Amino acid sequence: MRVELLVVPNCPHENVASQRLRQALDDAGHATTPVEVRTMTAEAVAGTPEFAGSPTILLDGVDPFAEHATGPGAFSCRVYRCEAGLSGAPSTEQLRQVLRR
């Protein structure tokens, strides 16, 4: 499985997204799966239709949270709907659920 974390420079949610993603991967039996972090430039955003704001998580090139996205992302932050409300990253439980699919 290819796992990518797409972020804009200095994304305030990069660390929490990375930590939650790593925990969910470990919990789902993918402890050896690397997470490729890609820092997006304005040009890269224009050429990456999967990018829906920072951070965007791609599993084998697919955004598992795309149905909640508001369209192609701008060079800006992304908001996720989580169990506890809005967050700058999906919850660890949400990530576990998409990894089980």
C-alpha positions in Angstrom: 0.0 0.0 0.0 1.2 3.5 -0.8 0.5 6.1 1.8 1.0 9.8 1.1 0.4 12.8 3.4 0.1 15.9 1.2 0.7 19.2 3.1 1.3 22.9 2.4 4.5 24.4 3.8 4.3 25.0 7.6 0.9 23.2 7.8 -0.2 23.5 11.5 -1.9 20.1 11.3 0.9 18.1 9.7 2.3 16.7 13.0 -1.1 15.5 14.4 -2.1 14.0 11.0 1.2 12.2 10.7 1.0 10.9 14.3 -2.6 9.7 13.9 -1.9 8.1 10.5 1.2 6.3 11.9 -0.8 5.0 14.9 -3.7 3.8 12.7 -1.3 2.1 10.3 0.5 0.3 13.2 -2.9 -0.7 14.7 -4.1 -2.1 11.4 -1.0 -4.3 11.0 0.9 -2.0 8.6 3.8 -1.1 10.9 6.3 -1.3 8.1 4.3 0.8 5.6 6.1 4.1 5.1 4.3 7.4 5.0 5.5 9.6 2.2 5.1 13.3 3.1 4.8 15.6 0.1 5.0 19.3 0.6 2.8 20.9 -2.0 3.7 24.0 -4.0 1.2 26.2 -5.7 2.2 24.5 -9.0 1.9 21.0 -7.5 -1.6 21.8 -6.1 -2.7 22.8 -9.6 -1.5 19.4 -11.0 -2.9 17.2 -8.2 -6.7 17.0 -8.4 -6.7 14.6 -5.3 -5.4 17.4 -3.1 -8.4 18.8 -1.1 -6.4 21.1 1.3 -3.7 20.4 3.8 -3.4 17.8 5.1 -4.7 15.3 2.5 -4.1 11.6 3.0 -4.0 9.4 0.0 -4.1 5.6 0.2 -2.9 4.1 -3.1 -3.7 7.5 -4.7 -7.2 7.8 -3.4 -8.5 10.2 -0.8 -10.6 8.1 1.6 -12.3 11.3 2.9 -13.1 12.7 -0.5 -16.9 12.6 0.0 -16.4 15.2 2.8 -14.2 17.5 0.7 -15.6 20.6 -0.8 -13.8 20.2 -4.1 -10.2 20.6 -5.3 -8.2 22.1 -2.5 -6.7 25.5 -2.6 -3.3 26.2 -1.1 -4.9 26.2 2.3 -5.9 24.1 5.4 -8.5 21.3 5.3 -11.1 20.6 7.9 -12.4 17.1 8.8 -15.6 16.2 10.6 -14.6 14.0 13.5 -16.5 12.3 16.4 -15.7 15.3 18.6 -16.4 18.0 16.0 -14.3 19.7 13.4 -10.6 19.0 13.3 -7.5 19.8 11.2 -6.9 16.0 10.7 -9.0 12.8 10.7 -9.2 11.0 14.0 -7.2 7.9 14.6 -10.4 5.9 14.7 -11.5 7.3 11.3 -8.1 6.3 9.9 -8.4 2.8 11.4 -11.8 2.4 9.7 -10.6 3.4 6.3 -7.6 1.1 6.6 -9.9 -1.8 7.4 -11.8 -1.4 4.1 
